[in-house]
Amino acid sequence: MDRDGDDAARFACLASTAVSGHERLKLLERGVAGRGLAVLSGADESEDAHVAKISPSSTLWTRMYDDDYVNETVPGWDVRLAMMLLRAIAGNDESATFDWRAYRAFLPRLDELTHLGCFDDAEASVLSPWFAEERNQIRRAWDDAYATAMASRALPPGTTGEEFRWAAAIARTRAFRLPPPPPSSSSRIVDADVAVLVPILDMANHASDGSETVRWTEATNGEEPAIALFPTRRGGADADAANAPPSPPRWREVCLSYLPKGSNEDLFRAFGFVERGNPHDALPIWVECACEREVGRTRAAPRGRARPRRVTLLAAAGLKQNKRTGALRFADVNDADDLGEERAERRVAATRALLAFSTRGSVPERERQGVGGRTLRRVLEDALDIALQNENEFDRAYFEDATVADMRVVHSDRVHAARAHLREQTLLIAAAVDVLHLYKDHERASAAAPGR
């Protein structure tokens, strides 16, 4: 049997020990981001029927305390989960009903993890100052927690600092944050959110429009609440599909939205990756600050300074807005097809960002405070020049001028993740500049039209 086939067989064996509905799941060796999870979809799927479920006794979970929400760079829940994971792998947790030692083979190694806390000193030099500071805070807190845990004998004997960082990063990047479990007759009441490591289901990759969600099942018919995988339904095309003739079962990849409506900055901070063409992306914080400064200047400026009009901006970008949900969609699907999926999603994200800085709030138009169209374009064009320069300097420093001694850093997964983040920032700024030029052209065409 080849290696992939052997891994798939071992994965199926592990799933059979913990997951109800495991026969509908399988390991996907080549998903949207490396290994993933596939589900056998069929005509019996519905929004309220789970695909597979796993008992909490096969998971590792901890209650979220108030301090866990105050500052994400100060470890708390992740440290608790890391200690639980290391004890379960060592076989020191007698309550564990899942073979975490065997499952470790399916978890990424430390050198494959791209979370901020895993960047070493050389790799951290590619990070922006605010990300570098967050990395330093996380590393210091992890090191302090490791020293305290070893001194109190809370970790298996011989656990190294690297192993502890690995476990903490696994917790940060793979744990699900869920609301309190539904009350049941036999389980203790939990009055706070929980962070849960869910084996098997945590193999699912990310997509902003995830095909499935993970949530609790209700305690019914004497059954305890479980953590289950549910299909996502959105209406529209999905509603039409529900009325279509049944299709034969087929394997498809399971994708979860790790951070609903999360920007690439949010994704990079929390998980160490970005989504190409993320429709929920936001302008980099330094660009937002520049726009905010211009908002302040505009408030004191004469009223003659024209701000981009919402309706015209949407029309110029070729978009329309759902009045109920606020979602932006292309008015003509052919326009989206011509751009390609990634560029189309960047235009949506860029337009949403421009709307945020061109007008403020839902008050009458005469009271709105925003950035003038020309000023906004100038700010973004300047930002694009800076972003392109940063990209060129990054490439020159880490891909062109690298010495033999630097090659480990150059080819590091974490350096490539940082470069991908920088690249997505640049492309989003460029998309915003393109939309403003489309707006200017649209205004000129409207002014030249007969009857104006």
QUIJOJO-V224974 format. One record per backbone hydrogen bond with DSSP energy under -1.0 kcal/mol. NH is the residue of the N-H (numbers start at 1). CO is the residue of the C=O. Records with the same first field share a line. If there is no record, write none. Layout:
# QUIJOJO-V224974
NH=CO ; CO
This chain:
# QUIJOJO-V224974
6=2
7=3
8=4
9=5
10=6
11=7
12=8
13=9
14=10
15=11
16=12
17=14
18=15
19=15
20=53
22=19
24=21
25=22
26=38
28=36
31=34
36=28
38=26
39=252
40=24
41=39 ; 250
45=42
49=46
51=229
53=20
54=227
58=55
59=56
60=197
62=195
64=193
68=65
69=66
74=71
80=76
81=77
82=78
83=79
84=80
85=81
86=82
87=83
88=84
89=85
90=86
92=87
96=93
97=57
100=98
103=99
104=100
105=102
106=103
107=104
112=109
118=115
119=116
124=120
126=123
127=124
132=128
133=129
134=130
135=131
136=132
137=133
138=134
139=135
140=136
141=137
142=138
143=139
144=140
145=141
146=142
147=143
148=144
149=145
150=146
151=147
152=148
153=150
154=149
159=156
164=160
165=161
166=162
167=163
168=164
169=165
170=166
171=167
172=168
173=169
174=170
175=171
176=196
178=194
194=178
195=62
196=176
197=60
201=199
202=198
203=200
204=201
207=256
210=207
212=255
213=230
215=228
217=226
220=218
223=220
227=54
228=215
229=52
230=213
232=211
238=235
240=236
241=237
242=238
244=241
250=41
252=39
254=37
256=205
258=256
262=259
267=263
268=264
269=265
270=266
271=267
272=267
278=275
281=278
288=284
289=285
290=286
291=287
292=288
293=289
294=290
295=291
296=292
297=293
298=294
299=295
301=298
305=302
313=309
314=310
315=311
316=312
317=313
319=314
320=329
322=327
326=322
329=320
331=318
335=332
336=332
337=333
338=334
339=335
340=336
344=340
345=341
346=342
347=343
348=344
349=345
350=346
351=347
352=348
353=349
354=350
355=351
356=352
357=353
358=354
359=355
367=364
368=365
371=357
373=306
376=372
377=373
378=374
379=375
380=376
381=377
382=378
383=379
384=380
385=381
386=382
387=383
388=384
389=385
390=386
391=387
392=388
393=389
394=390
395=391
396=392
397=393
398=394
399=395
400=395
401=396
407=404
410=406
411=407
412=409
416=412
417=413
418=414
419=415
420=416
421=417
422=418
423=419
424=420
425=421
426=422
427=423
428=424
429=425
430=426
431=427
432=428
433=429
434=430
435=431
436=432
437=433
438=434
439=435
440=436
441=437
442=438
443=439
444=440
445=441
446=442
447=443
448=444
452=449
